[in-house]
Amino acid sequence: MDAKLGWLAPDGTLIEADWGSHTTVAETIISHRGWDYEFASLLYTNQRDFLCDKGYCLLHDPGRNDIQATHIRPLTKFQRDFLFDYFEELGDKRKAKHYLVDEF
């Protein structure tokens, strides 16, 4: 499996974003969800923080060799299930096992 990067929604849906394009994709998600005004009025420093605060999880590879799942809110069961399968398919059993816990 090639590693797919992007935004993992609370319902477990991955919105793909190529490496380096997560901000552009975040802007699209915010717009499509009708959160433009809320984002602008809350003085968030960036789209990433805003989406993470909305329960999204960012799958990114800042070092280009170590995929990270960044989130602020506790992950939903859908997100944990997705991440378990995702890291299992990548062969990273240590990270996959991390998402088996119920409380995050």
N, CA, C and O atoms as CSV, one atom per row, in Angstrom:
chain,resi,resn,atom,element,x,y,z
A,1,MET,N,N,0.849,-1.185,0.000
A,1,MET,CA,C,0.000,0.000,0.000
A,1,MET,C,C,0.891,1.243,0.000
A,1,MET,O,O,1.817,1.360,0.803
A,2,ASP,N,N,0.598,2.151,-0.899
A,2,ASP,CA,C,1.263,3.445,-0.855
A,2,ASP,C,C,0.608,4.257,0.252
A,2,ASP,O,O,-0.612,4.222,0.417
A,3,ALA,N,N,1.402,4.973,0.995
A,3,ALA,CA,C,0.875,5.783,2.086
A,3,ALA,C,C,0.057,6.937,1.531
A,3,ALA,O,O,0.558,7.748,0.753
A,4,LYS,N,N,-1.184,7.002,1.930
A,4,LYS,CA,C,-2.041,8.120,1.557
A,4,LYS,C,C,-2.017,9.103,2.716
A,4,LYS,O,O,-2.105,8.711,3.879
A,5,LEU,N,N,-1.899,10.366,2.392
A,5,LEU,CA,C,-1.864,11.422,3.386
A,5,LEU,C,C,-3.115,12.266,3.243
A,5,LEU,O,O,-3.761,12.241,2.195
A,6,GLY,N,N,-3.466,13.012,4.278
A,6,GLY,CA,C,-4.612,13.899,4.191
A,6,GLY,C,C,-5.311,14.065,5.522
A,6,GLY,O,O,-4.727,13.874,6.588
A,7,TRP,N,N,-6.580,14.426,5.429
A,7,TRP,CA,C,-7.402,14.722,6.593
A,7,TRP,C,C,-8.361,13.580,6.854
A,7,TRP,O,O,-9.131,13.195,5.975
A,8,LEU,N,N,-8.316,13.033,8.065
A,8,LEU,CA,C,-9.220,11.959,8.463
A,8,LEU,C,C,-10.380,12.568,9.242
A,8,LEU,O,O,-10.205,13.078,10.348
A,9,ALA,N,N,-11.566,12.504,8.644
A,9,ALA,CA,C,-12.760,13.088,9.254
A,9,ALA,C,C,-13.216,12.239,10.441
A,9,ALA,O,O,-12.843,11.071,10.546
A,10,PRO,N,N,-14.016,12.816,11.327
A,10,PRO,CA,C,-14.523,12.060,12.473
A,10,PRO,C,C,-15.303,10.799,12.089
A,10,PRO,O,O,-15.380,9.859,12.880
A,11,ASP,N,N,-15.880,10.769,10.883
A,11,ASP,CA,C,-16.614,9.575,10.441
A,11,ASP,C,C,-15.708,8.512,9.825
A,11,ASP,O,O,-16.196,7.490,9.343
A,12,GLY,N,N,-14.384,8.744,9.836
A,12,GLY,CA,C,-13.430,7.772,9.320
A,12,GLY,C,C,-13.125,7.894,7.842
A,12,GLY,O,O,-12.435,7.042,7.283
A,13,THR,N,N,-13.624,8.935,7.201
A,13,THR,CA,C,-13.368,9.168,5.785
A,13,THR,C,C,-12.059,9.938,5.623
A,13,THR,O,O,-11.846,10.959,6.277
A,14,LEU,N,N,-11.188,9.444,4.752
A,14,LEU,CA,C,-9.940,10.143,4.474
A,14,LEU,C,C,-10.123,11.052,3.266
A,14,LEU,O,O,-10.508,10.602,2.187
A,15,ILE,N,N,-9.842,12.338,3.462
A,15,ILE,CA,C,-9.824,13.303,2.369
A,15,ILE,C,C,-8.349,13.468,2.024
A,15,ILE,O,O,-7.595,14.093,2.769
A,16,GLU,N,N,-7.950,12.909,0.902
A,16,GLU,CA,C,-6.535,12.860,0.558
A,16,GLU,C,C,-5.967,14.239,0.250
A,16,GLU,O,O,-6.630,15.111,-0.311
A,17,ALA,N,N,-4.697,14.393,0.649
A,17,ALA,CA,C,-3.948,15.618,0.378
A,17,ALA,C,C,-2.511,15.198,0.102
A,17,ALA,O,O,-1.863,14.587,0.952
A,18,ASP,N,N,-2.023,15.521,-1.070
A,18,ASP,CA,C,-0.634,15.212,-1.389
A,18,ASP,C,C,0.287,15.888,-0.394
A,18,ASP,O,O,-0.089,16.851,0.275
A,19,TRP,N,N,1.516,15.361,-0.309
A,19,TRP,CA,C,2.508,15.940,0.590
A,19,TRP,C,C,2.650,17.431,0.311
A,19,TRP,O,O,2.853,17.845,-0.830
A,20,GLY,N,N,2.542,18.232,1.368
A,20,GLY,CA,C,2.699,19.674,1.242
A,20,GLY,C,C,1.438,20.433,0.869
A,20,GLY,O,O,1.473,21.659,0.759
A,21,SER,N,N,0.309,19.729,0.667
A,21,SER,CA,C,-0.909,20.425,0.250
A,21,SER,C,C,-2.014,20.370,1.306
A,21,SER,O,O,-3.170,20.661,0.997
A,22,HIS,N,N,-1.681,20.004,2.544
A,22,HIS,CA,C,-2.735,19.841,3.544
A,22,HIS,C,C,-3.432,21.159,3.892
A,22,HIS,O,O,-4.606,21.148,4.263
A,23,THR,N,N,-2.739,22.281,3.780
A,23,THR,CA,C,-3.385,23.562,4.072
A,23,THR,C,C,-4.429,23.900,3.010
A,23,THR,O,O,-5.527,24.354,3.331
A,24,THR,N,N,-4.082,23.676,1.751
A,24,THR,CA,C,-5.031,23.935,0.659
A,24,THR,C,C,-6.261,23.046,0.785
A,24,THR,O,O,-7.387,23.507,0.601
A,25,VAL,N,N,-6.045,21.777,1.097
A,25,VAL,CA,C,-7.171,20.851,1.267
A,25,VAL,C,C,-7.997,21.248,2.493
A,25,VAL,O,O,-9.224,21.151,2.470
A,26,ALA,N,N,-7.332,21.692,3.558
A,26,ALA,CA,C,-8.047,22.151,4.756
A,26,ALA,C,C,-8.958,23.330,4.412
A,26,ALA,O,O,-10.100,23.386,4.866
A,27,GLU,N,N,-8.456,24.260,3.619
A,27,GLU,CA,C,-9.272,25.403,3.196
A,27,GLU,C,C,-10.515,24.936,2.447
A,27,GLU,O,O,-11.604,25.479,2.634
A,28,THR,N,N,-10.342,23.927,1.599
A,28,THR,CA,C,-11.477,23.379,0.844
A,28,THR,C,C,-12.491,22.730,1.779
A,28,THR,O,O,-13.695,22.931,1.623
A,29,ILE,N,N,-12.015,21.960,2.741
A,29,ILE,CA,C,-12.926,21.313,3.707
A,29,ILE,C,C,-13.692,22.373,4.486
A,29,ILE,O,O,-14.910,22.277,4.635
A,30,ILE,N,N,-12.989,23.376,4.982
A,30,ILE,CA,C,-13.634,24.446,5.755
A,30,ILE,C,C,-14.709,25.124,4.919
A,30,ILE,O,O,-15.804,25.392,5.413
A,31,SER,N,N,-14.408,25.398,3.672
A,31,SER,CA,C,-15.372,26.046,2.784
A,31,SER,C,C,-16.573,25.138,2.501
A,31,SER,O,O,-17.720,25.581,2.576
A,32,HIS,N,N,-16.309,23.879,2.179
A,32,HIS,CA,C,-17.395,22.945,1.859
A,32,HIS,C,C,-18.297,22.684,3.060
A,32,HIS,O,O,-19.489,22.426,2.895
A,33,ARG,N,N,-17.743,22.750,4.255
A,33,ARG,CA,C,-18.535,22.528,5.467
A,33,ARG,C,C,-19.257,23.800,5.920
A,33,ARG,O,O,-20.038,23.765,6.871
A,34,GLY,N,N,-18.999,24.916,5.245
A,34,GLY,CA,C,-19.644,26.174,5.598
A,34,GLY,C,C,-19.067,26.816,6.850
A,34,GLY,O,O,-19.765,27.548,7.551
A,35,TRP,N,N,-17.806,26.549,7.136
A,35,TRP,CA,C,-17.156,27.050,8.342
A,35,TRP,C,C,-16.283,28.280,8.087
A,35,TRP,O,O,-15.508,28.665,8.962
A,36,ASP,N,N,-16.388,28.899,6.924
A,36,ASP,CA,C,-15.543,30.056,6.596
A,36,ASP,C,C,-15.676,31.179,7.626
A,36,ASP,O,O,-14.679,31.693,8.133
A,37,TYR,N,N,-16.902,31.544,7.922
A,37,TYR,CA,C,-17.133,32.649,8.856
A,37,TYR,C,C,-16.622,32.297,10.251
A,37,TYR,O,O,-15.972,33.107,10.911
A,38,GLU,N,N,-16.926,31.078,10.688
A,38,GLU,CA,C,-16.474,30.640,12.012
A,38,GLU,C,C,-14.943,30.646,12.091
A,38,GLU,O,O,-14.366,31.105,13.077
A,39,PHE,N,N,-14.303,30.138,11.056
A,39,PHE,CA,C,-12.833,30.124,11.036
A,39,PHE,C,C,-12.280,31.540,11.143
A,39,PHE,O,O,-11.366,31.800,11.926
A,40,ALA,N,N,-12.833,32.444,10.359
A,40,ALA,CA,C,-12.343,33.825,10.349
A,40,ALA,C,C,-12.617,34.540,11.668
A,40,ALA,O,O,-11.826,35.378,12.101
A,41,SER,N,N,-13.737,34.210,12.305
A,41,SER,CA,C,-14.115,34.947,13.515
A,41,SER,C,C,-13.429,34.430,14.778
A,41,SER,O,O,-13.407,35.134,15.788
A,42,LEU,N,N,-12.878,33.237,14.749
A,42,LEU,CA,C,-12.301,32.653,15.960
A,42,LEU,C,C,-10.809,32.901,16.120
A,42,LEU,O,O,-10.210,32.458,17.100
A,43,LEU,N,N,-10.220,33.585,15.196
A,43,LEU,CA,C,-8.812,33.961,15.281
A,43,LEU,C,C,-7.876,32.762,15.421
A,43,LEU,O,O,-6.883,32.828,16.146
A,44,TYR,N,N,-8.191,31.674,14.731
A,44,TYR,CA,C,-7.272,30.541,14.687
A,44,TYR,C,C,-6.025,30.958,13.919
A,44,TYR,O,O,-6.090,31.763,12.989
A,45,THR,N,N,-4.902,30.402,14.320
A,45,THR,CA,C,-3.667,30.773,13.638
A,45,THR,C,C,-3.555,30.107,12.279
A,45,THR,O,O,-2.898,30.638,11.383
A,46,ASN,N,N,-4.188,28.949,12.113
A,46,ASN,CA,C,-4.129,28.280,10.813
A,46,ASN,C,C,-5.283,27.295,10.656
A,46,ASN,O,O,-5.980,26.961,11.615
A,47,GLN,N,N,-5.461,26.848,9.429
A,47,GLN,CA,C,-6.547,25.928,9.099
A,47,GLN,C,C,-6.352,24.573,9.780
A,47,GLN,O,O,-7.323,23.913,10.147
A,48,ARG,N,N,-5.102,24.165,9.944
A,48,ARG,CA,C,-4.821,22.874,10.578
A,48,ARG,C,C,-5.366,22.838,11.996
A,48,ARG,O,O,-6.052,21.887,12.371
A,49,ASP,N,N,-5.068,23.863,12.791
A,49,ASP,CA,C,-5.564,23.901,14.161
A,49,ASP,C,C,-7.089,23.895,14.195
A,49,ASP,O,O,-7.694,23.224,15.031
A,50,PHE,N,N,-7.705,24.644,13.282
A,50,PHE,CA,C,-9.160,24.725,13.237
A,50,PHE,C,C,-9.768,23.352,12.965
A,50,PHE,O,O,-10.673,22.920,13.680
A,51,LEU,N,N,-9.272,22.662,11.931
A,51,LEU,CA,C,-9.836,21.349,11.611
A,51,LEU,C,C,-9.574,20.333,12.715
A,51,LEU,O,O,-10.443,19.520,13.031
A,52,CYS,N,N,-8.394,20.374,13.295
A,52,CYS,CA,C,-8.115,19.448,14.404
A,52,CYS,C,C,-9.062,19.712,15.570
A,52,CYS,O,O,-9.501,18.777,16.239
A,53,ASP,N,N,-9.377,20.980,15.815
A,53,ASP,CA,C,-10.316,21.324,16.877
A,53,ASP,C,C,-11.735,20.861,16.537
A,53,ASP,O,O,-12.553,20.658,17.434
A,54,LYS,N,N,-12.021,20.696,15.259
A,54,LYS,CA,C,-13.322,20.185,14.813
A,54,LYS,C,C,-13.370,18.651,14.826
A,54,LYS,O,O,-14.385,18.056,14.465
A,55,GLY,N,N,-12.276,18.023,15.241
A,55,GLY,CA,C,-12.261,16.568,15.341
A,55,GLY,C,C,-11.570,15.856,14.201
A,55,GLY,O,O,-11.566,14.626,14.154
A,56,TYR,N,N,-10.988,16.598,13.287
A,56,TYR,CA,C,-10.254,15.986,12.186
A,56,TYR,C,C,-8.867,15.582,12.668
A,56,TYR,O,O,-8.344,16.136,13.635
A,57,CYS,N,N,-8.287,14.618,11.986
A,57,CYS,CA,C,-6.945,14.134,12.276
A,57,CYS,C,C,-6.124,14.275,10.996
A,57,CYS,O,O,-6.558,13.850,9.925
A,58,LEU,N,N,-4.957,14.861,11.107
A,58,LEU,CA,C,-4.103,15.064,9.945
A,58,LEU,C,C,-3.099,13.919,9.833
A,58,LEU,O,O,-2.304,13.684,10.743
A,59,LEU,N,N,-3.147,13.219,8.716
A,59,LEU,CA,C,-2.134,12.209,8.398
A,59,LEU,C,C,-1.101,12.901,7.523
A,59,LEU,O,O,-1.382,13.282,6.387
A,60,HIS,N,N,0.091,13.057,8.067
A,60,HIS,CA,C,1.128,13.778,7.338
A,60,HIS,C,C,2.478,13.127,7.580
A,60,HIS,O,O,2.639,12.280,8.458
A,61,ASP,N,N,3.426,13.543,6.786
A,61,ASP,CA,C,4.758,12.947,6.823
A,61,ASP,C,C,5.789,14.066,6.838
A,61,ASP,O,O,6.439,14.337,5.827
A,62,PRO,N,N,5.936,14.716,7.995
A,62,PRO,CA,C,6.824,15.882,8.041
A,62,PRO,C,C,8.279,15.570,7.724
A,62,PRO,O,O,9.000,16.422,7.206
A,63,GLY,N,N,8.710,14.357,8.031
A,63,GLY,CA,C,10.085,13.986,7.740
A,63,GLY,C,C,10.213,13.196,6.461
A,63,GLY,O,O,11.312,12.797,6.074
A,64,ARG,N,N,9.100,12.971,5.810
A,64,ARG,CA,C,8.989,12.219,4.563
A,64,ARG,C,C,9.383,10.756,4.731
A,64,ARG,O,O,9.613,10.066,3.738
A,65,ASN,N,N,9.463,10.279,5.947
A,65,ASN,CA,C,9.719,8.870,6.194
A,65,ASN,C,C,9.057,8.371,7.466
A,65,ASN,O,O,9.305,7.241,7.887
A,66,ASP,N,N,8.219,9.190,8.084
A,66,ASP,CA,C,7.586,8.813,9.344
A,66,ASP,C,C,6.194,9.426,9.423
A,66,ASP,O,O,6.041,10.560,9.876
A,67,ILE,N,N,5.198,8.699,8.993
A,67,ILE,CA,C,3.833,9.221,8.952
A,67,ILE,C,C,3.316,9.440,10.369
A,67,ILE,O,O,3.451,8.584,11.243
A,68,GLN,N,N,2.725,10.607,10.566
A,68,GLN,CA,C,2.174,10.998,11.854
A,68,GLN,C,C,0.671,11.211,11.726
A,68,GLN,O,O,0.177,11.616,10.675
A,69,ALA,N,N,-0.045,10.933,12.804
A,69,ALA,CA,C,-1.475,11.211,12.896
A,69,ALA,C,C,-1.635,12.282,13.974
A,69,ALA,O,O,-1.548,11.992,15.168
A,70,THR,N,N,-1.869,13.519,13.542
A,70,THR,CA,C,-1.946,14.647,14.460
A,70,THR,C,C,-3.399,15.010,14.711
A,70,THR,O,O,-4.176,15.212,13.777
A,71,HIS,N,N,-3.754,15.089,15.994
A,71,HIS,CA,C,-5.124,15.457,16.362
A,71,HIS,C,C,-5.105,16.192,17.687
A,71,HIS,O,O,-4.147,16.094,18.453
A,72,ILE,N,N,-6.177,16.931,17.951
A,72,ILE,CA,C,-6.337,17.646,19.210
A,72,ILE,C,C,-7.406,16.952,20.052
A,72,ILE,O,O,-7.197,16.678,21.233
A,73,ARG,N,N,-8.527,16.678,19.445
A,73,ARG,CA,C,-9.656,16.043,20.128
A,73,ARG,C,C,-9.428,14.537,20.206
A,73,ARG,O,O,-8.657,13.984,19.423
A,74,PRO,N,N,-10.095,13.875,21.146
A,74,PRO,CA,C,-10.011,12.413,21.167
A,74,PRO,C,C,-10.498,11.842,19.833
A,74,PRO,O,O,-11.454,12.346,19.245
A,75,LEU,N,N,-9.837,10.799,19.370
A,75,LEU,CA,C,-10.227,10.164,18.108
A,75,LEU,C,C,-11.532,9.409,18.286
A,75,LEU,O,O,-11.801,8.846,19.347
A,76,THR,N,N,-12.336,9.406,17.235
A,76,THR,CA,C,-13.568,8.616,17.254
A,76,THR,C,C,-13.216,7.147,16.999
A,76,THR,O,O,-12.104,6.825,16.580
A,77,LYS,N,N,-14.166,6.284,17.256
A,77,LYS,CA,C,-13.955,4.865,16.962
A,77,LYS,C,C,-13.681,4.680,15.470
A,77,LYS,O,O,-12.846,3.858,15.092
A,78,PHE,N,N,-14.373,5.434,14.625
A,78,PHE,CA,C,-14.160,5.342,13.178
A,78,PHE,C,C,-12.725,5.709,12.807
A,78,PHE,O,O,-12.095,5.045,11.984
A,79,GLN,N,N,-12.225,6.764,13.419
A,79,GLN,CA,C,-10.850,7.183,13.146
A,79,GLN,C,C,-9.847,6.146,13.661
A,79,GLN,O,O,-8.885,5.814,12.968
A,80,ARG,N,N,-10.073,5.632,14.883
A,80,ARG,CA,C,-9.157,4.619,15.424
A,80,ARG,C,C,-9.148,3.372,14.559
A,80,ARG,O,O,-8.087,2.800,14.308
A,81,ASP,N,N,-10.328,2.939,14.096
A,81,ASP,CA,C,-10.407,1.760,13.220
A,81,ASP,C,C,-9.651,2.005,11.920
A,81,ASP,O,O,-8.901,1.146,11.456
A,82,PHE,N,N,-9.856,3.186,11.336
A,82,PHE,CA,C,-9.158,3.524,10.100
A,82,PHE,C,C,-7.651,3.498,10.321
A,82,PHE,O,O,-6.916,2.895,9.539
A,83,LEU,N,N,-7.189,4.151,11.386
A,83,LEU,CA,C,-5.757,4.253,11.645
A,83,LEU,C,C,-5.134,2.893,11.952
A,83,LEU,O,O,-4.000,2.628,11.551
A,84,PHE,N,N,-5.856,2.040,12.650
A,84,PHE,CA,C,-5.350,0.689,12.902
A,84,PHE,C,C,-5.108,-0.024,11.576
A,84,PHE,O,O,-4.021,-0.552,11.337
A,85,ASP,N,N,-6.129,-0.037,10.710
A,85,ASP,CA,C,-5.999,-0.703,9.404
A,85,ASP,C,C,-4.917,-0.046,8.555
A,85,ASP,O,O,-4.140,-0.734,7.893
A,86,TYR,N,N,-4.866,1.266,8.573
A,86,TYR,CA,C,-3.909,2.043,7.783
A,86,TYR,C,C,-2.475,1.651,8.135
A,86,TYR,O,O,-1.680,1.324,7.255
A,87,PHE,N,N,-2.154,1.686,9.423
A,87,PHE,CA,C,-0.789,1.373,9.825
A,87,PHE,C,C,-0.478,-0.116,9.700
A,87,PHE,O,O,0.668,-0.484,9.444
A,88,GLU,N,N,-1.482,-0.978,9.876
A,88,GLU,CA,C,-1.280,-2.416,9.638
A,88,GLU,C,C,-0.887,-2.649,8.181
A,88,GLU,O,O,0.056,-3.389,7.900
A,89,GLU,N,N,-1.608,-2.017,7.259
A,89,GLU,CA,C,-1.316,-2.190,5.836
A,89,GLU,C,C,0.054,-1.634,5.462
A,89,GLU,O,O,0.686,-2.109,4.518
A,90,LEU,N,N,0.509,-0.631,6.203
A,90,LEU,CA,C,1.842,-0.081,5.957
A,90,LEU,C,C,2.936,-0.924,6.612
A,90,LEU,O,O,4.126,-0.689,6.406
A,91,GLY,N,N,2.509,-1.909,7.403
A,91,GLY,CA,C,3.475,-2.776,8.070
A,91,GLY,C,C,4.020,-2.210,9.366
A,91,GLY,O,O,5.008,-2.721,9.894
A,92,ASP,N,N,3.397,-1.163,9.890
A,92,ASP,CA,C,3.838,-0.566,11.150
A,92,ASP,C,C,2.924,-1.051,12.271
A,92,ASP,O,O,2.008,-0.347,12.696
A,93,LYS,N,N,3.189,-2.248,12.733
A,93,LYS,CA,C,2.339,-2.876,13.752
A,93,LYS,C,C,2.367,-2.124,15.079
A,93,LYS,O,O,1.374,-2.122,15.806
A,94,ARG,N,N,3.490,-1.485,15.404
A,94,ARG,CA,C,3.585,-0.719,16.646
A,94,ARG,C,C,2.584,0.438,16.644
A,94,ARG,O,O,1.854,0.638,17.614
A,95,LYS,N,N,2.558,1.190,15.556
A,95,LYS,CA,C,1.600,2.297,15.475
A,95,LYS,C,C,0.172,1.773,15.389
A,95,LYS,O,O,-0.731,2.344,16.000
A,96,ALA,N,N,-0.043,0.701,14.644
A,96,ALA,CA,C,-1.389,0.143,14.512
A,96,ALA,C,C,-1.936,-0.242,15.879
A,96,ALA,O,O,-3.081,0.073,16.205
A,97,LYS,N,N,-1.133,-0.912,16.666
A,97,LYS,CA,C,-1.559,-1.380,17.995
A,97,LYS,C,C,-1.960,-0.210,18.886
A,97,LYS,O,O,-2.848,-0.340,19.729
A,98,HIS,N,N,-1.317,0.906,18.703
A,98,HIS,CA,C,-1.606,2.109,19.483
A,98,HIS,C,C,-3.075,2.525,19.361
A,98,HIS,O,O,-3.631,3.108,20.292
A,99,TYR,N,N,-3.704,2.232,18.224
A,99,TYR,CA,C,-5.075,2.675,17.976
A,99,TYR,C,C,-6.129,1.655,18.394
A,99,TYR,O,O,-7.312,1.838,18.108
A,100,LEU,N,N,-5.718,0.589,19.064
A,100,LEU,CA,C,-6.666,-0.396,19.575
A,100,LEU,C,C,-7.333,0.057,20.861
A,100,LEU,O,O,-8.377,-0.479,21.232
A,101,VAL,N,N,-6.759,1.024,21.543
A,101,VAL,CA,C,-7.309,1.465,22.820
A,101,VAL,C,C,-8.602,2.232,22.604
A,101,VAL,O,O,-8.775,2.910,21.591
A,102,ASP,N,N,-9.511,2.118,23.569
A,102,ASP,CA,C,-10.794,2.801,23.456
A,102,ASP,C,C,-10.727,4.274,23.849
A,102,ASP,O,O,-11.433,5.103,23.274
A,103,GLU,N,N,-9.898,4.596,24.809
A,103,GLU,CA,C,-9.819,5.987,25.243
A,103,GLU,C,C,-8.576,6.617,24.652
A,103,GLU,O,O,-7.467,6.096,24.772
A,104,PHE,N,N,-8.788,7.727,24.024
A,104,PHE,CA,C,-7.657,8.389,23.361
A,104,PHE,C,C,-7.613,9.831,23.746
A,104,PHE,O,O,-6.734,10.564,23.294
